């Protein structure tokens, strides 16, 4: 079964084709046109700008996904077709009729309404033109199903740091999942703990009461003026401090010679909000306020940005891990999964895996390329919904920017 996935919930225009294979989906193509460079100067996503870019990119991205998967053979390939900054051909015509796609999966929410509409209306038009079923996918469900994409990366994800030796007992990947499972879903818009008792059987047991973890990263990075999006830049700055602390030799100082770290003895201490609360909810607005006050009181904070980033990152990681392990024990699960854009954070991946294995759970996390918004995860979620015949007539599919999970 081949599924075309379409994802336009925020600022990535994405299309992918996956082939279902039992409990896994094999990716035949995964095309993403990112708008990060466009929105970077604003320090965040501008909905109107994002919507316009989706309209320009959606058909070229879909065509590229179909051609890469070897399915759109009727489209004439020009020898020197112009491409945009993401390397995606700027062909403006609609994809031709298909016979090898079994269904189309598209994100229906949550997300920016003007962005979602572009993907949904395109999917509806193609489903009608090709006379194939349509599947509406919750964006959060898509992130979860990134764990069910067949992985070709045999190297352990946390062994990729240069000059660092990893002696951790590694998790087992690409085996059949054992339910029930707890999924920690962490992204720019959501921080949730989900109990999964089987395919399509989800229950949210905890979520953020205010800022999501990814949003907190963005706002903290903006306070320090170090760039956008906040997650990757804070992680990079934190790594400078951690490497310099663990490896004080001149070789490692060369790596961080631009960071101006001048005081390793001064311990910055930020709160761990709700870490000991009896529930499984999160709150990161207080942490954001705490780092703002800390920066205001420290006249030399610009010389200690890596140190502040390391502490801010660790505060979030500590809360996420403790809540996740507690949930796993309470619900007696067999597997713990990690999902969402913030799951690309190397320290979170490494530290969570260590604690999951220590507590005798199985562990799963997606390949790095499927952590941020992409259509392969939407197509994979669509594949498992197609197995359950969960289709929606194209006339009835509607956008829901506040869709709950």
N, C-alpha and C positions, 0 to 999 in steps of 0.2 A: 504494500500500500504506500503510495507516494502522496505527500501532503505539501502544498504550498503554504508557507506562513508569511503573514504580513504584520509588521509592528511599526506603529507611528504614535505611541502614547505620549512622547515628550519631544526630544530634539534629535532622535535618530530615525532616519528613514531606512527601514530594513525589510529584506525579503529573503526567504530561504526555502530550500526543498529538502525534505527528509524522507527516507524510506524506512517504514516501520519494520522491526525485526524482533518479534516476541516482546520481551521486556525492555528492549532498547530501541533507539532510533538512530539510523546512520545518516549523517549529514552529507548530502550531495552538493549543496552550495549554501553559502551564508554570506550575503552581501549587506554591508552597513554603510550608509552615507551619514557621517557624523557632522553635526553643526557646532561642535565645541569651539572651534576657532571663531565662528561668527558671534557666539554669545559671550565669549571670554571677556570682551571689552566692557560688557555690561555687568559682569560679575554674577550672572545667572541667566536662566532661559527667559527670553521675551516671547510670550505666546504668539503674538501676531507675526513676528518674524519667523518663528518656527513653522507656523502653518503655511506661510508662503513658500518656504523651502521644501516642505513636504509635497506641495502641489507640483513644484518643478521637478522633484527627484523621484516620485513614486513609480512612474512607468519605466524610466530608465533602470531603476534598481530592480524592479520585477523582471524586466527583460534580461538583465545581467544574471540574475539568479537562475532563470530558466535556461539560458544559454550555457552557463557554467555547469548545470546539472545535465546538459545534453538533451534537453527536452524541447527547446524552441528552435528546431532545426529549419523551420520555414522562414525565419527572419534572415533577410539578406545581410551578410556581414560585410561592411565596407572596410577596405584595407586600412584607412587612416581615419577612423571615426574619432572625433574629438572627445576628450574625457574631462570630467571635473576634477577637483582637488583630491577626491577620494579614489580616483582611478576608475570611475564608473562612466561607461559610455553614455553620451548625451543624446541617445536616440529618443525622439519624442513620440513616436507612434505607439499605439497600444499593442500588447502581445497578441499574436495570432492564435487561432483556435487550437486548443490542446486536446489530446486524447489520452495522454499518459498520466495526468494529474487526477487523483481520485477524489480530492476534496481540498477546500481552501480554509485555512484557519486564520483568524484575524483578531487582534486585540480590540475588545469592546470597552475596556475600562479597567481600573481607574486611570486617569491621566488628564492631559489638557484637552478640553472638548474640541477645539479647532484642529488640533493635531489628530485626534482620534477619528474625526469625521473623514479626513482624507483617506485614511487606510480602510475604513469601513465601507465608504461609498465605492472605492475602487474594487474591494473584494466582492461587494454585491453585484457590481457590473460584470465582473469576470465570471462569477458563479452563474449569472443569468446567461451570459454569452456562451459559456462552455457547457452549460446544463450539468453542473456538478454540485454536490452538496456543500453547504457553508457551515462553518463551526465558529461560534463566538467563544473567545478565550479570555478569562480574567488575567490581567497582567501579572499578578502575584502567582497564580497557578503556573504561568509560563516560567517564572524564575525557579519555582520548585522543580519543574520538569527538566530544567537544564541538567539536573542530576541523572536523568535517564537517557542522556545523549551518549552514544557509544564513544568511548575515549580512545584516542590513539597515542596519548601521552603516557608512556610507561615510566617516565622519571617522576619521582616524588615531588610534589609542588613546592615543598619548603626546602628543597636541596639546591635551589637555583641561585642562592646568594654567592657571589664570588668569594673565594678564599674561606668559605665557612664549611666545616665538616659536620654532617648531620648523622647522629647516631640513634635517632628516634626509630622505634619500631613502627613500620609504616602500615597504614590502613590497607585493606583489600578493596580494590576497585573492580568495576565491571562484573560483579557477581549479582545474582538475583537478590533483590531487596527483601529484607525481612521486616514485616509490619508487626506491630505499630511502630511509627517513627515520629520523632520530633524534628521539625524543620525550623531552623533559625533563619529568617528572611530579613536581610538588612540592606536597605538601599537609601537613595536620596529622599524618597517620599514615605518609606515604610520601615518600621522595625517591629517584627512580629514573631511570636512563637506559635507554630501550627502543629496540631496533632493529626497525623495521617494514619488512618486505619486501613487504607487500601486505596486503589485508584478511584479518584473522584469522591473519596470519603474524608473530608477535611473538617477540622474544628479549630477555630482560633482560640487559644487559651491565654494569650497575652499580647499586648500591643502598646505602642507609645501613646502617652497621654498628651504629648505636645510635639516637640521636634523629633524627627527621625534621626538616626545616627548619621546618615549621609548629609542631612541638612545641617546638623551640628558641625560636621567637618567643614562644610562650605562656609558657614558663618565665622568659624574660628579662623580659617585661612584668610577670609576677607579682613578680619580685625588686624591680623598680622601683615597683611599686604603681600602675601606670598603666592597668590595666583588662584586660578579656577580651572577645573573643579577641585574642591578642597581635599577630598580623600586622598588622591594620588600625591598631591604636593605635601600634605602633612606627613604621609607615610615616608616620602623621600627625605624630608627634613629630619624626621624621627630616626631614620636609619643612620644618618650621619652621626647623631649623638650616640646611638647604641653601638655602632662600630667603633667610634673613638673611645668609648668607655671600656669595651671588651678588648680592644686591640690598640693600646696606646703607642705602639711603635711608630717610627717615622714613616714607614710604608703606608700605614693606615691614615696617618695625619695628612698625607698627600691627597687622600680621597676627600677629606673634609676641610681642606685649607681655606675654603671660601666661607665656611660657616661661622667663623669668629667665636667658637666656643671658648669661654675663658674661665668658667667656674663649674667644675664637676662636683665639688663638695656641697654646693648650695642645692638642697633638695627642694624642688618645686612640688607642692602638694595640692592637688585638686580633688574635689569630692567625687564619690562614686554614687550618683543618685539612685535611690530605691534599691540598692544592692541587697539589703536585708529585709525588704518588704515581704510579707507573706504571700503576695500574689505574683503573677508573672508579667506584670506591666513594666513599662520603661518610661523614663523621663530624662531628657537631655537639655531642656531649656536652662535648668539651674547650673549645669556644667558650663554652658555657653556664657552665662552671667559671671560665673566664678573666674573664668579665664580673662574676661574683660576687666574685672576688678584687679586681678593679678597683674595684668599688663599696665594698668593705670598706676599701680603702686610701685612698679619696678622701672626705674629710670634707665636701666641698662637692658631692657627686655629685647631690644633689637639685636643685641650681641648674643642672645641666648635663645634664639628662635628654635633651633633643633631640640634644645632641652624642653622648652614649652610644648613643642609638638609631640615629643616622646611621652610626656606625662599626660597630655590631653588624649592621645591615642590609647594609652594604657588604661586610662580611666574608663573609656568606652568599652574596651576589650574585657576588662575585669567584670563589668556589669553584665555584658552579653554572655560570657562564659558561665558565670555563676548561676544566672537565671536558667540557662539552657540545661546545664547538668542537673539542677534541681528539678526541672520539668521532666527530664528523662527518668529520674529516679521515682518521682511521684506517679507517673503514668506507666511505669514498668515497660518502657519501650525497648526494642531490640536495636534500632538504628537511629543515629542522629545525622541530619543533613544540614548543610550550609548552603544558602542561596542568596541572590541579590547582588547588586553592584558593589556593595561594600565587602562582599565575600572575596573580592580580589585583593584585599589587604593582606599582605604576607604575614604580618605578626598575628592577625586574627586567625588565619588558616593554620599557622604553626601551633599557636597556643591552644586553640580549640581542639585540634586533633590530639594533642598530647593529653588533654584532660579527658576527652572522650574515650580514648583507648585505656587510660588509667582507670576509668570507671567501668570498663568491660562492655562498652557499647560498640557496635559496628559504626563506621564513619564513612560518609560520602560527601564529596564536594565536586562541583563542576570544573571542567577545564577553565583556565583563566579567560579564554576568548568567549566563553558563554556566560560569564558572570554579569557583564553589563548588558544593557538593553540590546537584544538581537532577535531575529525572526526564527532562528533555529529552535529556540526554546518554545516559541509560540506554536510552531509546526509540530514539535514533539508532544506538547500538551494536546494539540488537536488530534494527533494520531491516537492517543489513548482515549480521547472522547469519541473518536470515530469508531473504535472497537466496541464502544457501548452504544453506538447509534445515536449519539447526542448531537443531532444536526438542527439547524434553525433555517426555516425558509427565508430566502433572501429578502422577501417583502417584510418580514417581521424583525429583522436584525436592527437593533437600535444602539446608539452610543449611550454610555452611562459613565460620565466622568467621575462620579462618586461611588462607583460600584464597590460594594463590600465583599469581603472574602469570608 
